[in-house]
Amino acid sequence: MQKSADAIRSSSVQTLWWFGGAVLGVILGVGVSGFAALAEVALTPCLIGLLFLTFLDIPFDSGLRAVRDLPLLAVTAAVNFLIVPLVVAGLIAVFDIADPLLPAVLIVLLCPCIDYVIAFTRAAGGAADRLLMLTPVLMIAQLVLLPVMLWAVSGGRLSIDLPVRPLVGALVLFIIIPLTAAVIVRLLARRAPRLGRPLAVTTRLMDPVMALTLLVITASVTPLIAGSAGHLGTAAIVFALFAVVMIIIGWIVTRVSRLGPQRSRAVILSGVTRNSLVMLPIVRAITGEEIGPAGVVTQTLIELLVVIVLVRVLPRLVPDIAVTENR
């Protein structure tokens, strides 16, 4: 009983950290001149630090099984590259979104996240180790399929040649570099037991670093939204509905697939989170510096608010019942 009370208290403190960071970022981004530009510079180092701490706490031995985890790969791919395009097509058929905002909405919603989704999956008690091993597959798949999905969802009106460099750069910065650093530190800790204690302390840094990352993200994107708020209402509704619909569909699909709780949480979060931070430069290149990028960062802000709540709800939505994860 005491353990349960402590867990609830810890969860509440964690949520306060995260919401506090996000809200403070909004306030500083709008209210302090020049802070948004500073936050944009700090964004990449903060994400790398967050993912390094996340990877440091991931059991890589079990994560390697994801390479052979065909059910997880199949369900994750189906959710992101079959179901998501259908949901997006349905939403834009119902809600009228005009150019140049439409390409931004489509691009950001059609690309699954390959970076901070790992940290949120870990926080929700999901199979972050296995989802991590699938990130190269998700990156390559969206690189190949985005032009096709964009053309199909828009009814042949939109087509782009997706540049390879931003996606490969994101994979190197946010996955390969922090993952390699975490593996090296873990190997050193095995050979030098004295490193075990400082290594254990790093787990306490997760909440402050996540809060700082959320602060930096929201501070960097809020001014763009503020400048175009009057034109983003419909897009904001689409982004919020997309998140809710994908939570419901993800829950149904994982129940039918009988993936087990940890992998189910990973699939649901993968379906909800989008690759907005990587897609932002691409949208800027296509639509210019005005409404298109503002649409992308609107999705980022809405998604962060949804996911902060979702990581608290997912353990109840997909509880740790007496189900053995398929190996």
C-alpha angles and dihedrals in degrees: 000000000000091000090052092050091048091050092051091048091049091049091051092050090049092051091050090051091051098043090043091054093047094047093045089051091055091049095047094042093055101030105041118064113232095008093109091057090048090049091051090055091048094047099086096047090047093051092047090050092048093049092045090057090045093051091045089064097044120102099232094190091067091038090063088065087070088076087067095034097108096167091056092045092048095048094044091049093046092050094048102037105029108025099034094056090050091050092047092048090052093049096050090046089058099037120051111228116175131207134302090029094050097070090050092051093048096045095050095045096046096055120077119222118259101182128038092023085082092059093047092047090053091048090052092051092251130143095278091158093059095041088052091058090053096055095092089052092050091048095050092043094053090045090056100034105039095082090049094046092046092051093046098045093047092049093247095307098110130049132161140177102232112221113234098210100072093051095044090045091052091050091052096044101040103030115018099041099046092038092052091047091050092049091050092049091048091050091049090050091055091054095041110041090190088073090061095084097050088044091055090051091059090072088069090060094063097087097045091046092047089049091049091049092050089048091052094046095048093042091052096048104036098078090056090053093045091056094054103027094125092060099043103066097101093043090051090054090050092050093049093046091047091056093048094045092048092050090054095043092044090052092049094046094048091047091052091044092050092218095157127245103288097047091041091057090049092052093047093051091046090054093049102042119075134201095250100141091054095041095050096083090046092051090048090054092050103039105022128238101306132064098355097062089040088058092051094050090046087059090048093054095045091046093051092052091048094047094047087059094038095059088057093046100042097074087058095040090049104023127195095255123166094283123132115225111241108249 
